[in-house]
Amino acid sequence: MQYGVCLEMVFTDRPFLDRIALAADAGFSYGEMWMGDFAPVAGATDARASKQAAHVRAAAEKAGMTITSAVIGSPDGRLGGGLTDAARRAEWLQRTDATLAYCREANIGAAIVCTGNRVKGLSPSQMRTNVLDGLKATAEKAEKAGVNLWLEVLNDKVNHPDYFLTQSDEGGALCREVNSPRLKLLFDCYHIQIMEGDLTGHLRKNMDVIGHIHSAGHPGRHELWLGETNYPFLVRQLEEMGYKGVFALEYMPTLPSAESLRKTLQYLA
């Protein structure tokens, strides 16, 4: 199994670029980012974004790490407009263009897509149509840019109230309907455990469209062994299913980050 780590959640007392080398020293060849200081900034000039991307690329190359993904917009849609609200589609597509360009310059292979929150006054079917249409337009841009998209399912019970896409099977269905080689499902074990459980069953059902995996212990979103999910079992199941992507850690450490990450790798092994 290839393991990665979300750099926004570890070594948080250090600047983002420093975290790349620190995570590499802790045993990781893959890292990912959200929209921190070095992610595309709304209203930033192309020159500023390009300079930021160059810093990330250089730091990753020096550490021997691959940055797997950045995020297009905030989960609730406040930044980037989201997909559920067609009235903000132009804003979303502009943000998409900026993020895809950033990914190309920083040598980041994928951009995470969040649907945004439910929109008052719209029915579930109307919002689904908006999401589907938005995904199709986003996938067209990703195909031209040569960057992958990962559609993320989140929980609306603990962390993301009113988030639209909360079911893994629905996420898989949307990916199949778009039918783009660049669009895959981001299966976040933490969020899906909260919403659905039966992780192995949902993984097996959607393995044809899963491109990336996130993990954290539930409850608490801490280390993987601090919760109800048997992650070593899950990793063995993924290997048996033929999963070839990255299994990424996206949790808040209760121990010093380097110690926590090393212990997590030992736990999963």
Residue frames relative to the residue before (quaternion, step in Angstrom):
aa qw qx qy qz dx dy dz
M 1.0000 0.0000 0.0000 0.0000 0.00 0.00 0.00
Q 0.3148 -0.7209 0.5877 0.1893 3.55 -1.07 0.78
Y 0.1566 -0.8173 0.5516 0.0569 3.57 -0.68 1.10
G 0.0847 -0.7814 0.6176 0.0294 3.53 -1.12 0.80
V 0.2194 -0.7684 0.5861 0.1336 3.57 -1.30 0.15
C 0.4282 -0.6715 0.5443 0.2635 3.53 -1.10 0.76
L 0.3391 -0.7974 0.4716 0.1637 3.56 -0.42 1.24
E 0.5646 0.6002 -0.3864 0.4143 3.58 1.25 -0.21
M 0.7474 0.4341 -0.2046 0.4595 3.60 1.19 -0.52
V 0.7216 0.3680 -0.2403 0.5348 3.59 1.24 -0.11
F 0.8193 0.1755 -0.1654 0.5202 3.57 -1.24 0.55
T 0.1690 0.8576 -0.4733 0.1097 3.56 1.07 0.78
D 0.6017 0.5427 -0.3666 0.4572 3.60 1.26 -0.10
R 0.6767 0.4655 -0.2754 0.4996 3.57 1.32 -0.04
P 0.5973 -0.5493 0.4267 0.3993 3.62 -1.14 0.49
F 0.6648 -0.5486 0.3240 0.3900 3.57 -1.10 0.70
L 0.6780 0.5069 -0.3204 0.4251 3.60 0.78 -0.94
D 0.6186 0.5470 -0.3457 0.4457 3.60 1.06 -0.66
R 0.6217 0.5806 -0.3435 0.3979 3.56 1.06 -0.73
I 0.5670 0.6007 -0.3890 0.4079 3.59 1.12 -0.57
A 0.7035 0.4446 -0.2650 0.4870 3.59 0.82 -0.98
L 0.6444 0.5288 -0.3302 0.4427 3.59 0.99 -0.80
A 0.6583 0.4878 -0.3124 0.4808 3.60 0.99 -0.77
A 0.6193 0.5295 -0.3427 0.4675 3.57 1.05 -0.70
D 0.6475 0.5176 -0.3098 0.4658 3.58 1.00 -0.83
A 0.6694 0.4917 -0.2921 0.4741 3.59 1.16 -0.61
G 0.6845 -0.5333 0.2685 0.4182 3.59 1.26 0.11
F 0.5965 0.5939 -0.3540 0.4076 3.60 1.23 0.21
S 0.2542 -0.7600 0.5841 0.1288 3.53 -1.07 0.86
Y 0.7439 0.3172 -0.1811 0.5596 3.57 1.32 -0.23
G 0.0247 0.7734 -0.6326 0.0310 3.54 -1.04 0.87
E 0.1254 -0.7867 0.5975 0.0914 3.56 -1.26 0.27
M 0.2539 -0.7736 0.5691 0.1147 3.53 -1.26 0.42
W 0.4168 -0.6515 0.5625 0.2924 3.53 -1.34 0.31
M 0.6803 -0.4126 0.3512 0.4936 3.57 -0.45 -1.24
G 0.1496 0.8298 -0.5184 0.1426 3.55 0.81 1.03
D 0.8269 -0.2363 0.1591 0.4848 3.56 -1.23 -0.41
F 0.7653 0.3601 -0.1848 0.5005 3.55 1.10 -0.68
A 0.5039 0.5903 -0.4546 0.4371 3.57 1.23 0.43
P 0.6710 -0.5015 0.3315 0.4340 3.61 -1.17 0.38
V 0.2365 -0.7897 0.5592 0.0881 3.55 -0.85 1.02
A 0.4976 -0.6587 0.4714 0.3102 3.57 -0.85 0.97
G 0.8211 0.2174 -0.1759 0.4977 3.55 -0.82 0.98
A 0.4893 0.6613 -0.4413 0.3585 3.58 1.26 -0.06
T 0.5180 -0.6201 0.4822 0.3387 3.57 -1.15 0.54
D 0.6292 -0.5312 0.4011 0.4013 3.56 -1.20 0.46
A 0.6377 0.5408 -0.3312 0.4372 3.58 1.01 -0.80
R 0.6575 0.5019 -0.3166 0.4644 3.58 0.96 -0.82
A 0.6614 0.5000 -0.3094 0.4657 3.59 0.91 -0.90
S 0.6456 0.5243 -0.3199 0.4539 3.56 0.98 -0.82
K 0.6436 0.5149 -0.3182 0.4684 3.57 1.01 -0.80
Q 0.6356 0.5220 -0.3242 0.4673 3.58 1.00 -0.82
A 0.6581 0.5152 -0.3056 0.4563 3.57 0.91 -0.95
A 0.6451 0.5277 -0.3219 0.4492 3.57 0.97 -0.82
H 0.6272 0.5318 -0.3327 0.4617 3.60 1.04 -0.75
V 0.6647 0.4985 -0.3041 0.4661 3.59 0.92 -0.92
R 0.6590 0.5180 -0.3084 0.4497 3.56 0.88 -0.94
A 0.6761 0.4957 -0.2983 0.4563 3.58 0.88 -0.93
A 0.6611 0.5043 -0.3137 0.4585 3.59 0.93 -0.86
A 0.6578 0.5039 -0.3115 0.4650 3.59 0.98 -0.81
E 0.6585 0.5049 -0.3159 0.4601 3.58 0.93 -0.85
K 0.6464 0.5229 -0.3202 0.4541 3.57 0.98 -0.81
A 0.7245 0.4263 -0.2380 0.4864 3.59 1.01 -0.81
G 0.4300 -0.6969 0.4684 0.3316 3.59 1.21 -0.25
M 0.5191 0.6341 -0.4076 0.4029 3.57 1.14 0.64
T 0.3009 -0.7106 0.6072 0.1890 3.52 -1.22 0.67
I 0.2500 -0.7313 0.6130 0.1642 3.59 -0.84 0.96
T 0.2956 -0.8214 0.4665 0.1426 3.56 -0.38 1.24
S 0.8422 -0.0370 0.0893 0.5305 3.61 0.93 -0.77
A 0.1523 -0.6871 0.6952 0.1465 3.45 -1.49 0.36
V 0.4444 -0.6886 0.5087 0.2638 3.60 -1.27 0.07
I 0.4633 -0.7028 0.4634 0.2770 3.59 -0.88 0.93
G 0.8177 -0.0751 0.0941 0.5630 3.61 0.67 -1.06
S 0.6464 -0.5138 0.3762 0.4203 3.57 -1.23 0.25
P 0.6469 -0.5617 0.3447 0.3837 3.62 -1.06 0.66
D 0.7285 0.4336 -0.2544 0.4653 3.59 0.96 -0.79
G 0.5487 -0.6493 0.3760 0.3688 3.57 1.26 -0.12
R 0.4386 0.7072 -0.4673 0.2985 3.59 1.20 -0.10
L 0.7381 0.2493 -0.1649 0.6049 3.56 1.10 -0.74
G 0.8104 0.2445 -0.1974 0.4944 3.55 -0.56 1.15
G 0.5119 -0.7009 0.3844 0.3146 3.57 1.23 -0.24
G 0.3182 -0.7713 0.5028 0.2261 3.57 1.11 -0.52
L 0.5352 -0.6402 0.4653 0.2952 3.53 -1.36 0.01
T 0.6022 0.6085 -0.3635 0.3673 3.59 1.09 -0.56
D 0.7352 0.3804 -0.2059 0.5219 3.58 1.13 -0.65
A 0.3014 -0.7867 0.5136 0.1625 3.58 -0.26 1.28
A 0.5822 0.5957 -0.3763 0.4057 3.60 1.13 -0.51
R 0.7286 0.3786 -0.2306 0.5221 3.59 1.22 -0.39
R 0.2804 0.8048 -0.4857 0.1944 3.57 1.25 0.37
A 0.6403 0.5302 -0.3387 0.4406 3.60 0.92 -0.82
E 0.6340 0.5280 -0.3180 0.4670 3.57 1.04 -0.82
W 0.6470 0.5245 -0.3086 0.4595 3.55 0.99 -0.90
L 0.6999 0.4748 -0.2837 0.4519 3.58 0.81 -0.96
Q 0.6059 0.5307 -0.3544 0.4751 3.58 1.12 -0.59
R 0.6487 0.5034 -0.3047 0.4827 3.56 0.99 -0.86
T 0.6193 0.5485 -0.3317 0.4534 3.57 1.05 -0.79
D 0.6470 0.5218 -0.3204 0.4543 3.57 0.89 -0.92
A 0.6727 0.5008 -0.2985 0.4556 3.58 0.91 -0.93
T 0.6831 0.4896 -0.2946 0.4549 3.57 0.94 -0.87
L 0.6513 0.5096 -0.3229 0.4602 3.59 0.94 -0.81
A 0.6389 0.5104 -0.3256 0.4747 3.58 1.01 -0.77
Y 0.6314 0.5344 -0.3136 0.4662 3.55 1.03 -0.85
C 0.6550 0.5176 -0.3095 0.4552 3.58 0.92 -0.93
R 0.6515 0.5147 -0.3236 0.4538 3.57 0.91 -0.83
E 0.7033 0.4652 -0.2777 0.4602 3.59 0.87 -0.90
A 0.7172 0.4280 -0.2478 0.4909 3.58 1.08 -0.69
N 0.4008 -0.7221 0.4575 0.3295 3.59 1.33 -0.08
I 0.3704 0.6834 -0.5144 0.3621 3.55 0.94 1.03
G 0.3820 -0.8071 0.4140 0.1769 3.55 -0.58 1.18
A 0.8175 0.1704 -0.0627 0.5465 3.61 1.13 -0.44
A 0.2091 -0.7367 0.6272 0.1418 3.52 -1.32 0.44
I 0.3621 -0.7371 0.5323 0.2053 3.57 -0.85 0.99
V 0.2069 -0.7755 0.5914 0.0779 3.53 -0.98 0.99
C 0.0816 -0.7576 0.6464 0.0392 3.57 -0.89 1.01
T 0.5109 -0.7057 0.4035 0.2795 3.58 -0.92 0.87
G 0.4448 -0.6255 0.5048 0.3951 3.56 1.08 -0.70
N 0.6212 -0.5719 0.4033 0.3528 3.55 -1.32 0.20
R 0.6378 -0.4773 0.4295 0.4253 3.51 -1.36 0.14
V 0.3142 -0.7582 0.5530 0.1435 3.56 -1.09 0.83
K 0.4605 -0.6871 0.4904 0.2743 3.56 -0.77 1.06
G 0.7852 0.3181 -0.2457 0.4712 3.54 -0.99 0.87
L 0.6845 0.4289 -0.2878 0.5144 3.59 1.27 -0.18
S 0.4399 -0.6821 0.5187 0.2688 3.57 -1.02 0.77
P 0.6577 -0.4983 0.3673 0.4292 3.61 -1.19 0.33
S 0.6605 0.5058 -0.3221 0.4519 3.60 0.95 -0.79
Q 0.6325 0.5211 -0.3339 0.4657 3.60 1.04 -0.72
M 0.6646 0.4912 -0.3055 0.4730 3.57 0.96 -0.85
R 0.6337 0.5233 -0.3402 0.4570 3.59 1.00 -0.74
T 0.6303 0.5245 -0.3294 0.4681 3.58 0.99 -0.79
N 0.6440 0.5185 -0.3146 0.4663 3.58 0.99 -0.84
V 0.6541 0.5069 -0.3096 0.4684 3.57 0.96 -0.90
L 0.6688 0.5068 -0.3061 0.4497 3.58 0.87 -0.93
D 0.6638 0.4917 -0.3049 0.4740 3.59 0.90 -0.90
G 0.6606 0.5094 -0.3047 0.4596 3.57 0.99 -0.83
L 0.6386 0.5225 -0.3223 0.4640 3.57 1.03 -0.77
K 0.6377 0.5256 -0.3339 0.4534 3.58 0.97 -0.81
A 0.6712 0.4858 -0.2966 0.4749 3.59 0.94 -0.88
T 0.6515 0.5117 -0.3075 0.4682 3.58 1.04 -0.80
A 0.6521 0.5198 -0.3119 0.4552 3.57 0.98 -0.84
E 0.6027 0.5491 -0.3602 0.4533 3.60 1.04 -0.67
K 0.6622 0.4915 -0.3002 0.4795 3.57 0.96 -0.85
A 0.6536 0.5193 -0.3129 0.4530 3.59 0.97 -0.85
E 0.6257 0.5369 -0.3361 0.4553 3.58 1.02 -0.76
K 0.6717 0.4866 -0.2935 0.4754 3.58 0.96 -0.85
A 0.7038 0.4642 -0.2601 0.4707 3.58 1.04 -0.79
G 0.3810 -0.7299 0.4852 0.2943 3.59 1.16 -0.46
V 0.5380 0.5851 -0.4036 0.4531 3.57 1.16 0.69
N 0.4183 -0.7082 0.5116 0.2484 3.58 -0.98 0.82
L 0.2424 -0.7283 0.6192 0.1656 3.55 -1.34 0.38
W 0.1076 -0.7728 0.6224 0.0624 3.56 -1.06 0.82
L 0.2547 -0.7816 0.5594 0.1062 3.56 -0.57 1.24
E 0.1815 -0.8445 0.4998 0.0634 3.58 -0.53 1.17
V 0.2933 -0.7034 0.6295 0.1511 3.51 -1.13 0.94
L 0.0436 -0.7980 0.6011 0.0026 3.61 -0.90 0.95
N 0.4819 -0.6454 0.4956 0.3251 3.57 -1.23 0.34
D 0.2544 -0.7626 0.5744 0.1542 3.57 -1.15 0.68
K 0.5414 0.6397 -0.3862 0.3854 3.58 1.29 0.19
V 0.8005 0.2571 -0.1016 0.5318 3.59 1.03 -0.80
N 0.8513 0.2442 -0.0694 0.4592 3.56 0.64 -1.15
H 0.8284 0.1704 -0.0396 0.5321 3.60 0.93 -0.81
P 0.1457 -0.8208 0.5477 0.0710 3.60 0.33 1.20
D 0.8444 0.1806 -0.1663 0.4763 3.57 -1.06 0.90
Y 0.3771 0.7087 -0.5145 0.3013 3.63 1.18 0.19
F 0.4969 -0.7131 0.4181 0.2641 3.56 -0.93 0.91
L 0.7979 0.3031 -0.1563 0.4970 3.60 0.62 -1.12
T 0.0833 0.8361 -0.5289 0.1198 3.57 -0.15 1.31
Q 0.7002 0.4322 -0.2594 0.5056 3.63 1.25 0.02
S 0.4681 -0.7151 0.4455 0.2665 3.58 -0.75 1.04
D 0.6478 0.5163 -0.3363 0.4480 3.60 0.95 -0.76
E 0.6342 0.5103 -0.3295 0.4784 3.58 1.06 -0.69
G 0.6227 0.5272 -0.3372 0.4697 3.58 1.05 -0.72
G 0.6474 0.5128 -0.3104 0.4706 3.55 1.00 -0.84
A 0.6417 0.5291 -0.3190 0.4544 3.57 1.00 -0.85
L 0.6449 0.5161 -0.3231 0.4619 3.60 0.95 -0.82
C 0.6409 0.5185 -0.3262 0.4627 3.59 0.95 -0.82
R 0.6724 0.4894 -0.3060 0.4634 3.58 0.93 -0.84
E 0.6529 0.5163 -0.3215 0.4513 3.59 0.99 -0.76
V 0.6372 0.4973 -0.3305 0.4872 3.59 1.01 -0.71
N 0.0981 -0.8629 0.4900 0.0759 3.55 1.15 -0.79
S 0.4087 0.6705 -0.5075 0.3549 3.54 0.84 1.05
P 0.4864 -0.6635 0.4727 0.3159 3.62 -0.92 0.77
R 0.6611 0.5187 -0.3020 0.4502 3.58 1.25 -0.35
L 0.6981 0.4552 -0.2735 0.4802 3.63 1.21 -0.28
K 0.0639 0.7833 -0.6131 0.0806 3.56 -0.78 1.11
L 0.5432 -0.6146 0.4728 0.3219 3.55 -1.33 0.23
L 0.2472 -0.7089 0.6369 0.1755 3.55 -1.08 0.79
F 0.1598 -0.8033 0.5717 0.0478 3.56 -0.44 1.26
D 0.0827 -0.8060 0.5862 0.0047 3.57 -0.30 1.28
C 0.3703 -0.7767 0.4690 0.1991 3.56 -0.29 1.31
Y 0.6192 0.5513 -0.3459 0.4394 3.59 1.02 -0.75
H 0.7130 0.4508 -0.2638 0.4677 3.57 0.73 -1.05
I 0.7035 0.4699 -0.2812 0.4530 3.58 0.88 -0.90
Q 0.5713 0.5581 -0.3851 0.4624 3.60 1.15 -0.48
I 0.6522 0.5093 -0.3099 0.4682 3.59 0.99 -0.82
M 0.7594 0.4211 -0.2114 0.4486 3.57 0.83 -1.00
E 0.8528 0.1736 -0.0174 0.4922 3.57 0.88 -0.94
G 0.2347 -0.7396 0.5854 0.2349 3.57 0.87 -0.90
D 0.7160 0.4428 -0.3096 0.4421 3.59 -1.25 -0.44
L 0.0413 0.8534 -0.5180 0.0407 3.57 0.89 0.94
T 0.6584 0.5145 -0.3223 0.4450 3.58 0.88 -0.90
G 0.6576 0.5212 -0.3089 0.4478 3.56 0.94 -0.85
H 0.6964 0.4579 -0.2768 0.4782 3.57 0.91 -0.89
L 0.6026 0.5356 -0.3565 0.4720 3.58 1.09 -0.60
R 0.6710 0.5013 -0.3024 0.4551 3.55 0.85 -0.96
K 0.6700 0.5160 -0.3001 0.4413 3.58 0.94 -0.89
N 0.8038 0.3014 -0.1278 0.4968 3.59 1.02 -0.77
M 0.3161 0.7895 -0.4859 0.2018 3.59 1.23 0.21
D 0.6026 0.5886 -0.3606 0.4005 3.59 1.11 -0.58
V 0.7825 0.2843 -0.1613 0.5300 3.61 1.16 -0.46
I 0.5004 0.6531 -0.4389 0.3611 3.63 1.19 0.16
G 0.1356 -0.8247 0.5475 0.0421 3.55 -0.78 1.07
H 0.8014 0.0621 0.0162 0.5947 3.58 1.17 -0.49
I 0.1762 -0.7861 0.5864 0.0841 3.56 -1.17 0.61
H 0.1586 -0.7471 0.6394 0.0887 3.54 -1.15 0.83
S 0.0646 -0.8057 0.5886 0.0156 3.56 -1.18 0.52
A 0.1516 0.7358 -0.6542 0.0875 3.52 -1.31 0.58
G 0.5514 -0.6064 0.4522 0.3519 3.55 -1.21 0.44
H 0.0924 -0.7684 0.6306 0.0587 3.56 -1.09 0.76
P 0.5341 -0.2288 -0.8121 0.0545 1.52 -1.79 1.81
G 0.6578 0.5630 -0.3829 0.3220 3.54 -1.36 0.26
R 0.2262 -0.7975 0.5174 0.2124 3.58 1.15 -0.63
H 0.4252 0.6713 -0.4847 0.3656 3.53 0.96 0.98
E 0.8270 -0.1810 0.1305 0.5160 3.58 -1.18 -0.52
L 0.6268 -0.6024 0.3570 0.3418 3.55 -1.11 0.75
W 0.6784 0.4780 -0.3079 0.4654 3.60 1.08 -0.57
L 0.6280 0.5210 -0.3340 0.4718 3.60 1.27 -0.17
G 0.6944 0.4333 -0.3003 0.4898 3.57 0.57 1.07
E 0.6925 -0.5276 0.3437 0.3520 3.51 -1.36 0.02
T 0.6147 0.5685 -0.3475 0.4222 3.60 1.23 -0.23
N 0.3232 -0.7293 0.5756 0.1797 3.55 -0.95 0.96
Y 0.1561 -0.8539 0.4906 0.0763 3.56 0.20 1.26
P 0.6086 0.5285 -0.3909 0.4443 3.68 0.91 -0.58
F 0.6261 0.5173 -0.3302 0.4810 3.59 1.04 -0.74
L 0.6602 0.5210 -0.3064 0.4458 3.57 0.93 -0.93
V 0.6353 0.5210 -0.3290 0.4655 3.59 0.99 -0.81
R 0.6485 0.5054 -0.3282 0.4651 3.61 0.94 -0.81
Q 0.6364 0.5218 -0.3265 0.4649 3.57 1.02 -0.78
L 0.6476 0.5187 -0.3210 0.4567 3.59 0.94 -0.83
E 0.6445 0.5121 -0.3226 0.4673 3.57 0.99 -0.79
E 0.6511 0.5067 -0.3108 0.4719 3.58 1.02 -0.78
M 0.6583 0.5001 -0.2975 0.4775 3.60 1.14 -0.66
G 0.4979 -0.6833 0.4081 0.3446 3.58 1.25 -0.23
Y 0.2872 0.7687 -0.5223 0.2320 3.58 1.16 0.49
K 0.1529 -0.8241 0.5441 0.0377 3.58 -0.78 1.08
G 0.5487 0.6368 -0.3913 0.3745 3.59 1.24 -0.03
V 0.6489 -0.4973 0.4092 0.4052 3.54 -1.35 -0.35
F 0.2491 -0.7157 0.6360 0.1457 3.53 -1.12 0.81
A 0.0845 -0.8619 0.4999 -0.0104 3.57 -0.14 1.31
L 0.3606 -0.7053 0.5749 0.2049 3.54 -1.16 0.76
E 0.0488 0.7882 -0.6093 0.0720 3.56 -0.78 1.05
Y 0.3931 0.7199 -0.4643 0.3342 3.54 0.52 1.23
M 0.4734 -0.6422 0.5264 0.2940 3.54 -1.35 0.31
P 0.3483 -0.7752 0.4823 0.2124 3.62 -0.36 1.15
T 0.2967 -0.7193 0.5972 0.1947 3.53 -1.18 0.67
L 0.6761 0.3979 -0.2533 0.5661 3.56 1.36 -0.26
P 0.6595 -0.4259 0.3787 0.4902 3.61 -1.20 0.06
S 0.6174 -0.6327 0.3114 0.3486 3.56 -0.82 1.02
A 0.6710 0.4984 -0.3221 0.4446 3.61 0.79 -0.92
E 0.6588 0.4975 -0.3025 0.4764 3.59 0.94 -0.87
S 0.6559 0.5266 -0.3075 0.4449 3.56 0.94 -0.92
L 0.6822 0.4924 -0.2934 0.4539 3.59 0.87 -0.93
R 0.6603 0.4975 -0.3171 0.4647 3.59 0.93 -0.82
K 0.6577 0.4974 -0.3133 0.4710 3.58 0.96 -0.81
T 0.6278 0.5317 -0.3445 0.4522 3.58 1.05 -0.67
L 0.6414 0.5069 -0.3292 0.4725 3.60 0.95 -0.76
Q 0.6397 0.5123 -0.3214 0.4743 3.58 1.02 -0.77
Y 0.6380 0.5375 -0.3116 0.4550 3.58 1.00 -0.86
L 0.6995 0.4705 -0.2789 0.4599 3.57 0.86 -0.94
A 0.6530 0.5132 -0.3147 0.4596 3.58 1.14 -0.60
